[in-house]
């Protein structure tokens, strides 16, 4: 009886392990169509009191983002991204520029943060059906629509005695985002990603019309991407 019991136990665990292995193989044949991403990297603000951009004399600040992506087919996906970018004015405007800003009651300095959220479709250069069959390197990009909330402290001069005034503005923007991804595992990628947020407002820094364009924001991030199932996939 002891030998029969041991043999039955061995057969049971053998079939159980084979069944579990078969389930795992079947599970990975089902594509993971959801992606969570987290990114961090440098950024700068293209604002009227930002700097002398042609001389690359501007402030570099950090930015952070997180996103959820739903793959729609082999080439296209829908992505929602939220995050924060810190901004600061900079440069050394000459006295002529300062006099013009004083006449227009424009802000000399701006320091604060931009909280943003956007939704955008994007596409892959190299299409893939299953996450297990994606290429080692791939390019992706797209554009969409978003909303940002800008909270800053501004001054109307360079005087250290002036008390900064807090300003808050909410506006829309168009995100333009592109990146190159590299596979680092069956479910993970690492990517280099660039984003430009083209805003609908030129007064986010309290200074209007000095530059040619509206106030815009640029980011370069290292992004970790993780493929996962949704509950409805089980």
Beta strands, then each sheet from edge to edge (+ up, - down):
strand 1: 34-46
strand 2: 61-71
strand 3: 76-88
strand 4: 109-124
strand 5: 137-155
strand 6: 165-183
strand 7: 188-199
strand 8: 216-228
sheet 1: 1+ 2- 3+ 4- 5+ 6- 7+ 8- 1+
end
